Amino acid sequence: MKVRVTQVKSAIGRTLRQKRTLESLGLTKINQQKEHELTPQIQGMITKVSHLIKVEEI
């Protein structure tokens, strides 16, 4: 299954771990979108920064 991940909140003031997780998802700006295959690794990253992103199934 594929998911589209959209950053909806800023990473300013977040921990370094959360910032790097957003970068590894390919998100650097608000409203930027990336598509990923839903693997266990991607699911874990989504869970860690769920308060900063919006996830949609494709």
LINWOFEN-V425398 format. One record per residue. N is the residue number from 1. RES is the residue in one small letter. PSI is psi in radians with two decimals (NA if undefined). D_CENTER is the distance of its C-alpha to the mean C-alpha in Angstrom with 2 decimals. Layout:
BEGIN
N|RES|PSI|D_CENTER + N|RES|PSI|D_CENTER
END
This chain:
BEGIN
1|m|2.53|16.13 + 2|k|2.60|13.49 + 3|v|2.60|10.45 + 4|r|2.17|9.12 + 5|v|2.25|5.60 + 6|t|2.27|6.64 + 7|q|2.20|6.27 + 8|v|-0.22|9.38 + 9|k|2.72|10.39 + 10|s|2.67|11.45 + 11|a|0.00|10.83 + 12|i|2.28|14.63 + 13|g|0.05|16.32 + 14|r|2.90|13.51 + 15|t|2.77|14.36 + 16|l|-0.64|14.20 + 17|r|-0.73|12.36 + 18|q|-0.68|9.38 + 19|k|-0.77|9.74 + 20|r|-0.56|10.08 + 21|t|-0.74|7.11 + 22|l|-0.75|5.03 + 23|e|-0.69|8.01 + 24|s|-0.37|8.11 + 25|l|-0.12|5.16 + 26|g|0.33|7.48 + 27|l|2.16|6.40 + 28|t|-0.29|9.54 + 29|k|2.74|10.86 + 30|i|2.48|10.75 + 31|n|0.14|10.99 + 32|q|2.46|9.72 + 33|q|2.54|8.80 + 34|k|2.60|8.35 + 35|e|2.43|9.95 + 36|h|2.63|9.88 + 37|e|2.43|12.62 + 38|l|1.55|11.95 + 39|t|2.92|13.37 + 40|p|-0.58|13.78 + 41|q|-0.79|11.82 + 42|i|-0.70|8.61 + 43|q|-0.70|9.52 + 44|g|-0.72|10.04 + 45|m|-0.72|6.79 + 46|i|-0.72|5.35 + 47|t|-0.70|8.63 + 48|k|-0.55|8.58 + 49|v|0.52|6.20 + 50|s|-0.44|7.17 + 51|h|-0.14|9.39 + 52|l|-0.16|7.27 + 53|i|2.91|5.42 + 54|k|2.38|7.68 + 55|v|2.31|8.00 + 56|e|2.45|11.27 + 57|e|2.54|13.47 + 58|i|NA|15.33
END
